[in-house]
Amino acid sequence: MKKAVFSQNAPKAAGPYSIGIQAGNLLFVSGQIPMDASGKLVEGDVQVKTRQVMDNIKAILQDSGFSMNDIVKASVYATSIEDFPKINEVYAEYFDEVPPARVFVEVSALALGVPVEIDAIAYKD
C-alpha cells in the first residue's frame, strides 16, 4: 500500500507530484530545492542553500515518522561540480550513524535556477 505524505515544515509540491510517498517500510522523498516552507527560495551561498534542502528532507522524514538515519539512498544534483566539497560539508552534518549510499551528479540546470537538489529513500523496520 502506498500513501502520499505531507509536511507543514517543508515546501508544498510545485507541480503534479507528492513531496513524498510511503510504500510499506519505504519512504521516497521527492527532490528538494532550497525553498522554505512558505515557498520562498532562500538567499545565500551553496552551503546555506544545501542546509535548507537538508532541513526540508529532515522535516518530511520526521513528519512521516522517519529520521535522517533511516535514509538508505540519496541523490544529489548540483549545477557545478566545483560545489562538491561545500555541499558535502553540510550534507555530512545530518548523519550521526552510517551515511546512506549516494550519487552526486553535475547537471546543466535545475528548477527555478537553484544550484542544488537532493532526493532520498528511507527505510524503517
N, C-alpha and C positions, 0 to 999 in steps of 0.2 A: 504494500500500500504506500502511495506517495501523497505528500501534502505540501502545500506552499507554506513557507514560514515568513514571519513579519517581524519588524523591529521598529520601535519608535525612536531608537537611538542610532539609526543608520538611514541614509537616504532611501527614498522610495525608488522603485524601478523607473527608469526613464524611457521605457518602451514596453513592448508586449512580452515581458518575461517576469519571472519571480526573482526576488533577491536571494532566495534560497529554496531548495526542495529537499525535504526529508523523505528518504525511502528506506524504511526499516531502520537499521542502525547507522545508516549513512546520511550525512548532510552535505549537499552540494551548494556551496556559496558562489553566487554569480560574481563576475568580475567587479571589483570595487575600485572606484576612482577617488581622487582627493576632493570629495564633496561632503559637506557636513549634513547632519540630519535634516536641516532646513532646506537642503537642495542648493546651497551656495558653494561654489568652488573655493577652496582655501587658498590663501596667498602665502608665498614664502618659497624657500628653496626646495629641492627634491626631497630632502630629509623631512621637512615639515609636511610635505605632501604625502610621503610614504607613511608617516606616522598616522595621518588621517585615514589612509587606506586601511592600515592595520587595525586602527580603532574601530572602523566600520565592520571589518571582518569579526573582530572580537565581540562587538555588540550583537551581531547577528547570531553568532555561536552561543553566547550567553543567554540571549532571549529564547533560544531553542533548546536550552538545557545541555549545551556542549561547552567545551573550553578550548583555548588555543592549543593545549597539549593533546587534544583529540584530533588535530589536523594530521592527516597521513600523506597528503599530496597538495602542493601549491604550485601555481604557475604565475610567474612574474613577467610582465610585458613592460618594456621601457623603450622610450624613443631614442635613447642614447646609451650605448654600452659603456660610455665613459662614466655613467652614473652607477655602475655596478657596485663599487665599494661603498658609496654613500647609501644606497638602498639597502645593501647587506648589513650595514652597521645598525640601521634602525630595525630592520626585519629581525635580526638576531635577538633584540631586546624582548621580543614577545614569546620566547620559548624557554621554559625552565628545564624541560627534560630533553629528550631526543628530538632534534628538529625534524620536520617532515621531509619526505622526498620532494624534490623541486626541480622545475625547469626555469631558466631565466633567458628570455629572448629579446633581442632588439627588433623593434617594429618601426615601420616608416611613419605611422601616425596612430593616435588613439582618439577616442570620442572626446569632443569638446576641447581638443588640443592639449590634453593633460600629458605629463611626462611619464606616468606610471599607472599601471592597473594590475591588480592581483586577484586571482580566484583561488578557491580552496575546496578540498574534500576532507570531511572529518568523519571519523568512525568512533562509535561508543559502544562498549559491551553492554 
